[in-house]
Amino acid sequence: MGLKNIVIKDDMPAEKMSSRQDGQGEEMALPHGEFEYGSFEWWQETVDVVKLEDLFRSFARLFQVGVCLMTPKGQKVILVNASEFCDHVHSIRKGKATCDACDKRATRTSLKQGDIHIYTCANGLTDLCAPLYINGRLAGFLASGQVQSKTVDGAGLEAVSKRWTFVRNDEERAFLIEKYRQLPILDETELKRALEIMRLLSTQIVELCEINLARQKILEQSLLLSQQRQRGADMEHALHRAQLKALRNQINPHFLFNSLNCIARLALFETAKKTMEMTEQLADYLRYTLQEQSEHGLVCFGEELQCVRSYLAIYRVRFGDRLSFSVEEDPEVRECLIPFMLLQPLVENALIHGLEPSLRKGKLLLAAKKEKDSIHIVLKDNGVGFEMNRFREGMGLANVRKRLHLYYEKSASIEVRSIPRGGTRIELRLPERPVNLP
């Protein structure tokens, strides 16, 4: 009885077989989400590949066959005990193309059958191919074989070798014939045993994957539940902070400004000119920072610069003659809209980290000008500076960078350059109009 008389029994009901052939079934969450179902990466994440290789080696040793796990697209995930004959054929470009085409035909036939397909490959060897359906979806193929089904004599082997159109010369043909002779022979009884054990191996692979996927789904659901609980706790905390802020904001800002104006008038009456000037600058600065914001949090560039002037004037009272500053602006930028309080954190950084630690007289320059459809801003100081390779971005600069990305995406840039004891220079380039309006 030849191979054609081997009947492959299948206990699967017809309707379930149809479902498997169509690749339909319950949707399962993929491990780590980003991997395509049945891809090389999917298999690497779904099963313990090392343990699976051990199973394949046991099967390969038992029947002296090669064993391969392939993705639905034919990519090899695991390959053990490949014969020297097949290895050499695959090393030839045309030979590999012949084998790949043969594999595709075999996988298509196994899908139609819904079970293990036994066939003779393009090179005259007996192979087996089984589709692997995991949770009703095609995830790959288990292939085995690379064996002879009967002893081939010299004339028969010569006839078989004529199929090898990819052979490049007589020496290579002789080499392949010798390797072909060395291939193991499985008679009908051994082939039946190999088929049944391969069926068990396929079932074990499917069960391992389905268990691991179920475990992964449980873990993902647990993680999702944990994240939802954390979000709930965060929202409650945010609400608590908002309530506290609302209570603090109930202090009438008019009382603050009226008090500052009274202090300024009292200082004028007492001829304390510097106290009066500082109080007025502080009132202007606070009035700007506490003003009701527009819907999108944008202000005119001129208003932002005036806030910076007030801030620097207050700071100069503390520094005295040790600080001089200059604010230069192009009239064209005054009406341009920029995010509220964008410049103040940068100026504050320059004062605290650049000029305060310096022993020499501090100089600060803030310049802004229009360049085509963009605004070019330069903030430069002659402070202590730092080594760029040790630069760590602080909260103020990080906040500015995040807000630039929020409003302008990749259209805005910020560049920091510094030299130890040579000062720091920060350059911003902003589009004339924000890309996004949060």
C-alpha positions as CSV (number, residue, x, y, z in Angstrom):
1,M,0.0,0.0,0.0
2,G,1.5,3.3,-1.1
3,L,1.3,6.8,0.5
4,K,-1.9,7.6,-1.4
5,N,-3.7,4.9,0.6
6,I,-2.9,6.5,3.9
7,V,-6.2,7.9,5.2
8,I,-5.9,10.9,7.6
9,K,-8.7,10.7,10.1
10,D,-10.1,13.9,11.7
11,D,-12.5,14.0,14.6
12,M,-13.3,17.6,14.1
13,P,-17.0,18.4,13.1
14,A,-17.5,19.7,9.6
15,E,-18.8,23.1,10.8
16,K,-15.7,23.6,13.1
17,M,-13.4,22.6,10.2
18,S,-15.0,25.2,8.0
19,S,-14.5,27.9,10.7
20,R,-10.9,27.0,11.0
21,Q,-10.3,27.1,7.2
22,D,-11.8,30.5,7.0
23,G,-9.5,31.7,9.8
24,Q,-12.5,33.0,11.8
25,G,-13.0,32.6,15.5
26,E,-12.7,34.4,18.9
27,E,-10.5,37.4,18.8
28,M,-7.7,37.3,21.4
29,A,-5.6,40.2,22.5
30,L,-2.1,40.0,21.1
31,P,0.9,40.0,23.4
32,H,2.2,43.6,23.5
33,G,-0.4,44.5,20.9
34,E,2.0,45.7,18.1
35,F,2.8,42.2,16.6
36,E,0.9,40.8,13.7
37,Y,-1.0,37.6,14.5
38,G,1.2,34.6,13.7
39,S,4.3,36.7,12.8
40,F,7.8,35.8,13.9
41,E,7.7,38.3,16.8
42,W,4.2,37.0,17.8
43,W,5.6,33.5,18.1
44,Q,8.6,34.7,20.1
45,E,6.3,36.4,22.6
46,T,3.6,33.7,22.7
47,V,5.5,30.5,23.4
48,D,8.8,29.5,25.0
49,V,10.8,29.0,21.8
50,V,13.6,27.2,23.6
51,K,11.3,24.5,25.1
52,L,9.5,24.2,21.7
53,E,12.9,23.6,20.1
54,D,13.5,20.8,22.6
55,L,10.2,19.1,21.6
56,F,11.1,19.4,17.9
57,R,14.5,17.8,18.5
58,S,12.9,14.9,20.3
59,F,10.6,14.3,17.4
60,A,13.4,14.8,14.9
61,R,15.7,12.2,16.7
62,L,12.9,9.7,16.8
63,F,12.3,9.6,13.0
64,Q,15.5,11.3,11.7
65,V,13.5,14.0,10.1
66,G,13.7,17.8,9.8
67,V,11.2,19.9,11.7
68,C,10.2,23.5,11.0
69,L,7.7,26.0,12.4
70,M,6.7,28.6,9.9
71,T,4.6,31.8,10.0
72,P,1.5,32.0,7.6
73,K,3.8,34.0,5.3
74,G,6.4,31.3,5.2
75,Q,9.0,32.8,7.5
76,K,10.9,30.2,9.6
77,V,10.5,30.6,13.3
78,I,12.2,27.3,14.4
79,L,14.2,24.9,12.2
80,V,15.9,21.8,13.6
81,N,17.7,18.8,12.0
82,A,17.7,20.2,8.5
83,S,19.4,17.7,6.1
84,E,22.7,18.6,4.3
85,F,20.9,18.0,1.0
86,C,18.2,20.6,1.8
87,D,20.7,23.0,3.3
88,H,22.7,23.0,0.1
89,V,19.7,23.3,-2.1
90,H,18.6,26.4,-0.1
91,S,22.1,27.9,-0.5
92,I,21.4,28.1,-4.2
93,R,19.1,31.0,-5.1
94,K,17.1,29.1,-7.7
95,G,17.0,26.0,-5.5
96,K,15.6,28.1,-2.6
97,A,13.0,29.6,-4.9
98,T,11.9,26.1,-6.0
99,C,11.5,25.0,-2.4
100,D,9.7,28.2,-1.4
101,A,7.2,27.7,-4.2
102,C,6.7,24.0,-3.2
103,D,6.1,25.1,0.5
104,K,3.4,27.5,-0.6
105,R,1.6,24.8,-2.6
106,A,1.8,22.5,0.4
107,T,0.5,25.1,2.8
108,R,-2.4,25.9,0.5
109,T,-3.3,22.2,0.2
110,S,-3.1,21.7,4.0
111,L,-5.4,24.6,4.5
112,K,-8.0,23.1,2.1
113,Q,-7.7,19.7,3.9
114,G,-7.7,21.4,7.4
115,D,-5.2,18.7,8.5
116,I,-1.8,17.2,7.9
117,H,-0.9,17.1,4.2
118,I,1.6,14.4,3.0
119,Y,3.3,15.2,-0.3
120,T,6.3,14.7,-2.4
121,C,8.4,17.9,-2.7
122,A,9.9,19.3,-5.9
123,N,13.2,17.4,-5.2
124,G,11.5,14.0,-4.7
125,L,11.4,13.9,-0.9
126,T,8.5,13.1,1.3
127,D,7.3,15.9,3.5
128,L,4.4,16.6,5.9
129,C,2.7,20.0,6.5
130,A,0.0,20.8,9.2
131,P,-1.8,24.2,9.6
132,L,-1.8,25.6,13.2
133,Y,-5.1,27.2,14.1
134,I,-5.0,29.0,17.5
135,N,-8.3,30.3,18.8
136,G,-9.7,29.7,15.4
137,R,-7.2,31.8,13.6
138,L,-4.3,30.6,11.3
139,A,-1.1,31.3,13.2
140,G,1.4,29.2,11.2
141,F,2.4,25.8,9.9
142,L,4.3,22.8,11.3
143,A,6.4,21.1,8.6
144,S,8.4,17.9,8.8
145,G,10.1,15.4,6.5
146,Q,13.0,15.7,4.1
147,V,13.1,11.9,3.9
148,Q,12.8,9.2,1.3
149,S,9.7,7.0,1.2
150,K,11.5,4.1,-0.5
151,T,15.0,3.1,-1.6
152,V,15.9,4.6,-4.9
153,D,18.4,2.7,-7.1
154,G,21.0,4.3,-9.3
155,A,18.8,4.7,-12.3
156,G,15.9,6.0,-10.2
157,L,18.1,8.5,-8.5
158,E,19.5,9.7,-11.8
159,A,15.9,10.3,-12.9
160,V,15.1,12.2,-9.7
161,S,18.2,14.4,-10.1
162,K,16.9,15.6,-13.5
163,R,14.3,17.6,-11.5
164,W,17.1,19.6,-10.0
165,T,17.2,22.3,-12.7
166,F,18.9,24.6,-10.3
167,V,22.1,22.6,-10.2
168,R,25.0,24.6,-11.6
169,N,27.5,21.9,-12.7
170,D,28.1,18.1,-12.7
171,E,30.3,18.3,-9.6
172,E,27.4,19.9,-7.6
173,R,25.0,17.3,-9.0
174,A,27.2,14.4,-7.8
175,F,27.5,16.1,-4.4
176,L,23.7,16.3,-4.1
177,I,23.2,12.7,-5.3
178,E,25.5,11.5,-2.5
179,K,23.7,13.6,0.1
180,Y,20.4,12.3,-1.2
181,R,21.5,8.7,-0.7
182,Q,22.3,9.5,2.9
183,L,18.8,10.7,3.7
184,P,16.7,8.4,6.0
185,I,14.0,6.2,4.6
186,L,10.6,6.0,6.2
187,D,8.4,3.1,5.2
188,E,4.6,3.3,5.3
189,T,4.4,2.1,8.9
190,E,7.0,4.6,10.2
191,L,5.4,7.4,8.2
192,K,2.0,6.6,9.8
193,R,3.7,6.8,13.3
194,A,5.4,10.1,12.3
195,L,2.0,11.4,11.2
196,E,0.2,10.6,14.4
197,I,3.0,12.0,16.6
198,M,3.1,15.1,14.5
199,R,-0.6,15.4,15.1
200,L,0.0,15.2,18.8
201,L,2.8,17.8,18.5
202,S,0.6,20.2,16.6
203,T,-2.1,19.8,19.3
204,Q,0.4,20.5,22.0
205,I,1.6,23.6,20.3
206,V,-1.9,24.9,19.9
207,E,-2.8,24.2,23.5
208,L,0.4,25.9,24.8
209,C,-0.4,29.0,22.7
210,E,-4.0,29.2,23.8
211,I,-3.1,28.8,27.4
212,N,-0.4,31.6,27.1
213,L,-2.8,33.9,25.2
214,A,-5.5,33.4,27.9
215,R,-3.0,34.1,30.6
216,Q,-1.9,37.2,28.7
217,K,-5.5,38.4,28.3
218,I,-6.0,38.0,32.1
219,L,-2.9,40.0,32.8
220,E,-3.9,42.8,30.3
221,Q,-7.4,43.0,31.9
222,S,-5.8,43.1,35.4
223,L,-3.5,45.9,34.2
224,L,-6.4,47.8,32.6
225,L,-8.3,47.5,35.9
226,S,-5.3,48.8,37.8
227,Q,-4.9,51.7,35.5
228,Q,-8.6,52.6,35.7
229,R,-8.3,52.6,39.5
230,Q,-5.2,54.7,39.4
231,R,-6.9,57.2,37.0
232,G,-9.8,57.4,39.5
233,A,-7.4,58.1,42.3
234,D,-5.6,60.7,40.2
235,M,-8.8,62.4,39.3
236,E,-9.9,62.5,43.0
237,H,-6.5,64.0,43.9
238,A,-6.7,66.6,41.0
239,L,-10.2,67.5,42.2
240,H,-8.9,68.0,45.7
241,R,-6.1,70.3,44.4
242,A,-8.6,72.2,42.3
243,Q,-10.8,72.8,45.4
244,L,-7.8,74.1,47.4
245,K,-6.8,76.3,44.5
246,A,-10.4,77.7,44.3
247,L,-10.3,78.5,48.0
248,R,-7.0,80.3,47.7
249,N,-8.3,82.2,44.7
250,Q,-11.2,83.5,46.7
251,I,-8.8,86.1,48.1
252,N,-9.8,89.2,46.1
253,P,-6.9,90.3,43.8
254,H,-8.3,93.9,44.0
255,F,-7.4,93.9,47.7
256,L,-3.8,93.0,46.8
257,F,-3.5,95.7,44.1
258,N,-5.1,98.3,46.2
259,S,-2.7,97.5,49.1
260,L,0.3,97.8,46.7
261,N,-1.0,101.1,45.4
262,C,-1.3,102.4,49.0
263,I,2.2,101.3,49.7
264,A,3.4,103.1,46.6
265,R,1.6,106.3,47.5
266,L,3.0,106.1,51.1
267,A,6.5,105.6,49.7
268,L,6.0,108.6,47.5
269,F,4.8,110.7,50.5
270,E,7.9,109.6,52.4
271,T,10.1,110.3,49.4
272,A,11.2,106.7,49.2
273,K,11.5,106.7,45.4
274,K,13.0,103.2,45.0
275,T,10.4,101.6,47.2
276,M,7.7,103.3,45.2
277,E,9.2,102.1,41.9
278,M,9.6,98.6,43.0
279,T,6.1,98.4,44.4
280,E,4.7,99.7,41.1
281,Q,6.7,97.2,39.1
282,L,5.6,94.4,41.4
283,A,1.9,95.5,41.0
284,D,2.4,95.5,37.2
285,Y,4.0,92.0,37.3
286,L,1.3,90.5,39.5
287,R,-1.5,92.1,37.5
288,Y,-0.1,90.5,34.3
289,T,0.4,87.0,35.9
290,L,-3.0,87.0,37.6
291,Q,-4.9,88.4,34.6
292,E,-7.8,86.3,33.2
293,Q,-6.4,84.3,30.2
294,S,-7.8,84.1,26.7
295,E,-9.5,80.9,25.7
296,H,-6.2,79.6,24.1
297,G,-3.7,81.1,26.6
298,L,-2.1,83.4,24.1
299,V,-1.0,87.0,24.6
300,C,0.6,89.8,22.5
301,F,4.3,89.6,22.4
302,G,4.5,93.3,23.6
303,E,2.6,92.4,26.8
304,E,5.0,89.5,27.5
305,L,8.0,91.7,27.0
306,Q,6.5,94.3,29.4
307,C,6.1,91.6,32.0
308,V,9.8,90.6,31.6
309,R,10.8,94.3,32.0
310,S,8.8,94.5,35.3
311,Y,10.4,91.3,36.5
312,L,13.9,92.4,35.7
313,A,13.3,95.8,37.3
314,I,12.3,94.1,40.5
315,Y,15.3,91.8,40.4
316,R,17.7,94.7,39.7
317,V,16.7,96.2,43.1
318,R,18.2,93.1,44.7
319,F,21.3,93.0,42.4
320,G,22.0,96.8,42.4
321,D,24.8,97.8,40.1
322,R,25.7,94.1,39.6
323,L,23.0,93.7,37.0
324,S,22.3,95.6,33.8
325,F,19.7,94.4,31.2
326,S,18.5,95.4,27.8
327,V,15.3,94.4,26.0
328,E,15.3,95.0,22.3
329,E,12.2,94.4,20.1
330,D,11.3,94.7,16.5
331,P,8.0,96.7,16.3
332,E,6.6,94.1,13.9
333,V,6.6,91.4,16.7
334,R,4.6,93.4,19.3
335,E,1.2,92.3,18.0
336,C,2.2,88.6,17.4
337,L,0.5,86.1,19.7
338,I,2.7,83.8,21.8
339,P,1.9,81.5,24.7
340,F,1.4,83.3,28.0
341,M,4.5,83.4,30.3
342,L,6.7,81.8,27.7
343,L,9.8,84.0,28.3
344,Q,9.7,84.6,32.1
345,P,11.0,81.0,33.0
346,L,14.0,81.5,30.7
347,V,14.8,84.9,32.1
348,E,14.5,83.5,35.6
349,N,16.9,80.6,34.8
350,A,19.4,83.1,33.4
351,L,19.3,85.2,36.6
352,I,19.4,82.4,39.1
353,H,21.7,79.9,37.5
354,G,23.8,82.1,35.3
355,L,24.2,85.6,36.8
356,E,23.7,85.1,40.6
357,P,26.7,82.7,41.0
358,S,29.0,85.0,38.9
359,L,31.4,87.4,40.6
360,R,31.5,89.9,37.8
361,K,28.9,92.4,36.7
362,G,25.9,90.7,35.1
363,K,24.6,91.6,31.7
364,L,21.4,90.2,30.2
365,L,20.1,90.8,26.7
366,L,16.7,89.8,25.4
367,A,16.1,90.6,21.7
368,A,13.2,89.7,19.4
369,K,12.8,90.4,15.7
370,K,10.6,89.3,12.8
371,E,12.1,87.0,10.1
372,K,9.7,86.3,7.2
373,D,6.9,84.3,8.8
374,S,8.7,83.6,12.1
375,I,9.8,85.3,15.3
376,H,13.5,85.0,16.3
377,I,14.2,85.5,20.0
378,V,17.6,85.5,21.7
379,L,18.3,85.5,25.4
380,K,22.0,86.0,26.3
381,D,23.8,86.4,29.6
382,N,27.5,86.6,30.6
383,G,27.1,84.4,33.6
384,V,29.0,81.3,34.8
385,G,27.8,79.1,31.9
386,F,28.3,75.3,31.9
387,E,29.7,72.4,30.0
388,M,27.2,71.2,27.4
389,N,28.0,67.6,27.9
390,R,26.9,67.9,31.6
391,F,23.8,69.9,30.8
392,R,20.6,68.7,32.5
393,E,17.4,70.4,31.5
394,G,15.6,71.9,34.5
395,M,11.9,72.2,35.1
396,G,11.6,75.7,33.7
397,L,13.2,74.9,30.3
398,A,11.4,71.5,30.1
399,N,8.1,73.3,30.6
400,V,8.9,75.8,27.9
401,R,9.9,73.0,25.5
402,K,6.6,71.1,26.2
403,R,4.5,74.2,25.6
404,L,6.3,74.9,22.4
405,H,5.5,71.4,21.2
406,L,1.9,71.8,22.3
407,Y,1.3,75.0,20.4
408,Y,3.7,74.7,17.4
409,E,4.5,70.9,17.2
410,K,7.8,70.6,15.2
411,S,7.5,74.1,13.7
412,A,9.2,75.8,16.7
413,S,12.7,75.2,18.0
414,I,14.8,76.1,21.1
415,E,18.5,75.9,21.1
416,V,20.8,76.2,24.2
417,R,24.5,77.0,23.9
418,S,26.9,77.6,26.8
419,I,30.5,78.0,27.6
420,P,32.0,77.6,31.2
421,R,32.6,81.1,32.5
422,G,31.5,82.4,29.1
423,G,27.8,82.8,29.5
424,T,24.7,81.1,28.0
425,R,22.7,81.8,24.8
426,I,19.2,80.6,24.2
427,E,17.6,81.0,20.8
428,L,13.9,80.4,20.1
429,R,12.3,80.4,16.6
430,L,8.5,80.4,16.5
431,P,6.1,80.5,13.6
432,E,4.1,83.8,13.4
433,R,1.0,81.8,14.3
434,P,0.6,78.7,16.5
435,V,-0.1,75.4,14.7
436,N,-2.4,74.2,17.4
437,L,-4.8,76.0,19.7
438,P,-5.3,73.8,22.8
